[in-house]
């Protein structure tokens, strides 16, 4: 991802396809599980709302 793409994403609001994290803690098991949960929920949420 280049700098311009990053700026473009930052300028948008969070939604079904975009989720910002202020901090990302993958040093602990709970932090890793939180990342996995978020990663799985984004596409799943869209499917549920489309139904």
C-alpha positions in Angstrom: 0.0 0.0 0.0 1.4 3.4 -0.9 1.1 6.6 1.1 -1.6 8.1 -1.1 -3.8 4.9 -0.7 -3.3 5.1 3.1 -4.3 8.8 3.1 -7.4 8.0 1.1 -8.5 5.3 3.5 -7.9 7.5 6.5 -10.1 10.2 5.0 -13.1 7.8 4.9 -15.4 6.8 7.7 -15.5 3.3 9.1 -18.1 1.0 7.6 -18.8 -2.5 6.4 -15.4 -2.7 4.6 -13.2 -0.4 6.7 -12.3 -0.7 10.4 -9.6 1.4 12.1 -7.6 0.3 15.1 -5.9 2.8 17.2 -3.7 0.1 18.7 -3.0 -3.4 17.6 -1.7 -5.7 20.3 -0.6 -9.0 18.8 1.9 -9.7 21.6 -0.7 -11.5 23.7 -3.1 -14.4 22.9 -6.1 -12.1 23.7 -4.8 -9.5 21.3 -4.4 -12.1 18.5 -7.9 -13.4 19.1 -9.3 -9.9 19.0 -7.6 -9.3 15.6 -9.0 -12.6 14.3 -12.5 -11.8 15.5 -12.4 -8.4 13.9 -11.1 -9.8 10.6 -13.8 -12.5 10.5 -16.6 -10.2 11.5 -16.2 -7.6 8.8 -17.2 -9.8 5.8 -19.7 -11.7 7.9 -21.4 -8.5 9.0 -22.0 -7.5 5.4 -23.6 -10.9 4.5 -26.0 -10.7 7.5 -27.0 -7.1 6.5 -27.6 -8.1 2.9 -30.1 -10.8 4.0 
